[in-house]
């Protein structure tokens, strides 16, 4: 079973964002989705968890048609999908431990002791052991990103969605986040979808890479295949050569 988007259209007023976008994420892989700013990458992610509903087309997660789920069914689905926000989206008034454990508070039959142990386990996985009592304001940008990942994995999801996980980070911290994404896949068996325009990061973490362009899927293949492509739109993006895009369609 997997994530599947089929012929998805989405517009906001006169602005058409997705125009027949289709993509399938295979179980156990880390798939990176590339695209220029404003190309609809984050919009695509929000369809997977039902935060947005397609104007046309459909989205399925493990065979479940997301837009047809009841409120209770959608809640159960979201427990299986961890979401790592672009700017971590931690609650400033809550400690790191409270932020990480907030999703666990909603689970039935999970005791306070179990929540505490799970939070500590997740913080250790992302290299933040001993940081649980700190407030988000006391963390660096990279530490906030890692806390966001810890929160996303606390409910032991099957899927992890990463929205620009390395944006605004220095090269060393980016490398730390890349290693964490790989660790989530290899040690936890999580299926990942990573939204980024950072090619260095994409090559490190991806099993496959897709490119979203003008609302549609322009490319899908391995890192080796995208490096070898002669498509001027894809080549222009990954090599930072806008002149290749000028006459491309």
C-alpha positions in Angstrom: 0.0 0.0 0.0 1.2 3.6 -0.6 0.3 7.2 -1.2 -1.3 7.9 -4.5 -2.4 11.2 -6.1 -4.3 10.8 -9.4 -5.2 13.7 -11.7 -5.4 16.3 -8.9 -6.5 19.8 -9.8 -6.5 22.6 -7.2 -7.1 26.3 -7.7 -7.4 29.2 -5.3 -9.7 31.7 -7.1 -8.1 32.5 -10.4 -4.8 31.0 -9.4 -4.4 27.4 -10.7 -1.9 25.5 -8.7 -2.2 21.8 -9.5 -3.4 20.8 -13.0 -3.8 17.1 -13.2 -0.9 16.2 -10.9 -0.3 12.5 -10.4 2.2 10.7 -8.2 2.6 7.4 -6.3 4.9 7.0 -3.3 6.0 3.4 -2.8 6.0 1.9 0.6 9.4 2.3 2.4 10.9 4.8 0.1 11.9 8.4 0.5 10.6 10.4 -2.4 11.7 14.0 -2.9 9.5 16.5 -4.7 11.2 19.4 -6.3 9.8 22.6 -7.8 10.2 26.3 -7.9 8.8 28.5 -5.1 5.1 28.7 -5.5 4.9 25.6 -7.7 2.4 23.8 -5.4 4.7 21.5 -3.5 3.2 22.3 -0.1 -0.3 22.3 -1.5 0.3 18.8 -2.7 1.4 17.7 0.8 -1.7 19.2 2.4 -3.9 17.1 0.1 -2.3 13.9 1.5 -3.5 14.6 5.1 -6.8 16.1 4.0 -6.0 19.7 4.9 -7.1 20.5 1.4 -9.6 18.7 -0.9 -9.0 18.5 -4.7 -11.2 20.4 -7.0 -10.9 17.3 -9.3 -9.0 14.0 -9.0 -8.3 12.0 -5.9 -5.8 11.2 -3.2 -5.5 7.7 -1.6 -3.4 6.6 1.4 -3.3 2.9 1.9 -6.3 2.5 -0.4 -8.4 5.1 1.6 -9.8 7.9 -0.5 -8.9 10.8 1.7 -11.6 13.3 0.6 -14.3 10.7 1.3 -13.2 9.9 4.9 -15.4 10.8 7.8 -14.0 13.1 10.5 -13.2 10.2 12.7 -11.5 8.3 9.8 -9.5 11.3 8.9 -8.3 11.7 12.5 -7.2 8.0 12.4 -5.4 8.6 9.1 -3.5 11.6 10.5 -2.2 9.5 13.4 -0.4 7.5 10.7 1.1 10.5 9.0 3.7 12.7 10.7 4.1 16.2 9.4 7.3 18.2 9.7 6.5 21.8 9.2 8.9 24.2 7.3 9.5 26.4 10.4 8.9 23.6 13.0 5.7 25.2 14.2 6.5 24.6 17.9 4.3 26.2 20.5 6.3 28.9 22.2 4.6 28.6 25.6 5.2 24.8 25.9 8.5 23.1 26.7 10.2 20.9 24.1 8.9 17.8 25.8 5.3 19.1 25.9 5.5 19.9 22.2 6.8 16.5 21.3 4.2 14.7 23.5 1.2 16.7 22.4 0.0 14.2 19.9 0.4 11.4 22.4 -2.0 13.2 24.8 -4.9 12.4 22.4 -4.2 8.7 22.2 -6.3 6.4 24.4 -4.7 4.0 26.8 -1.4 5.8 26.8 -0.3 6.5 30.4 1.7 9.6 31.5 4.7 7.3 32.1 4.4 5.9 28.6 4.2 9.4 27.2 7.2 10.5 29.1 9.2 7.5 28.0 8.2 7.9 24.3 9.1 11.6 24.4 12.5 10.8 25.8 13.0 8.1 23.2 12.1 10.5 20.4 14.4 13.3 21.7 17.2 10.8 21.9 16.6 9.7 18.3 17.0 13.3 17.0 20.0 14.1 19.3 18.1 16.3 21.7 18.3 14.3 24.9 18.4 16.7 27.9 16.6 19.4 26.0 13.1 18.5 27.1 12.7 21.2 29.7 13.7 24.0 27.4 11.4 26.4 25.6 11.5 26.7 21.8 13.0 30.3 22.2 16.1 28.6 23.8 16.8 26.4 20.7 18.7 27.1 17.6 17.0 26.9 14.2 18.4 23.4 13.6 17.4 22.2 17.1 13.8 23.5 16.4 13.8 21.4 13.2 14.9 18.3 15.1 12.3 18.9 17.8 9.7 19.1 15.0 10.9 15.8 13.7 10.7 14.3 17.2 7.1 15.5 17.5 6.2 14.0 14.1 7.6 10.5 15.0 6.2 10.4 18.5 3.0 8.7 17.5 5.0 6.2 15.5 3.6 7.1 12.1 3.9 5.0 8.9 4.5 8.1 6.8 6.5 11.3 7.3 5.9 14.4 5.3 8.7 17.0 5.4 8.0 20.5 4.2 11.3 22.2 3.3 13.2 20.6 6.2 16.5 22.3 5.5 15.4 25.8 4.6 17.4 28.5 6.3 20.0 26.2 7.8 23.7 26.4 7.6 25.6 23.5 5.8 26.5 21.6 8.9 23.0 21.7 10.3 21.5 20.8 6.9 23.7 17.7 6.9 22.4 16.8 10.4 18.8 17.0 9.1 19.6 15.0 6.0 21.1 12.2 8.2 18.0 12.3 10.4 15.7 11.8 7.4 17.8 8.8 6.3 17.7 7.4 9.8 13.9 7.7 10.0 13.7 5.6 6.8 16.4 3.0 7.7 15.8 2.5 11.4 12.1 3.2 11.7 11.0 2.0 8.3 9.1 5.2 7.6 7.9 6.1 4.1 8.9 9.7 3.5 7.9 12.5 1.2 10.3 15.4 1.3 9.5 18.8 -0.3 12.6 20.8 -1.1 14.4 22.9 -3.7 17.8 22.0 -2.1 19.4 19.8 -4.7 22.3 18.8 -2.4 19.9 17.5 0.2 17.7 15.9 -2.4 20.5 13.8 -3.8 21.5 12.6 -0.3 18.1 11.5 1.0 16.1 10.5 -2.1 15.3 7.0 -3.4 13.4 8.7 -6.2 12.9 12.4 -7.2 9.8 14.0 -8.8 9.6 17.5 -10.2 6.4 19.6 -10.1 6.2 22.2 -12.8 3.2 24.3 -13.9 0.9 22.1 -11.9 2.0 18.8 -13.3 4.6 16.2 -12.8 7.5 17.0 -15.1 9.9 14.3 -14.0 10.1 11.1 -11.9 13.2 9.0 -11.5 16.2 8.2 -9.4 18.9 10.7 -8.5 21.1 9.2 -11.2 18.4 9.6 -13.8 17.6 13.2 -12.9 21.3 14.1 -13.2 21.4 12.6 -16.7 18.2 14.2 -17.9 18.2 16.4 -21.0 14.8 17.9 -20.3 15.6 21.7 -20.4 13.1 22.5 -17.6 14.4 19.9 -15.2 18.1 20.5 -16.2 17.7 24.3 -15.8 16.2 23.8 -12.3 18.7 21.3 -10.9 21.7 23.2 -12.4 20.4 26.7 -11.7 20.4 27.7 -15.3 17.4 29.9 -16.0 18.4 30.4 -19.6 17.4 26.8 -20.3 13.8 27.5 -19.1 13.3 30.6 -21.2 12.3 28.8 -24.4 11.1 25.5 -22.8 7.5 24.5 -22.6 
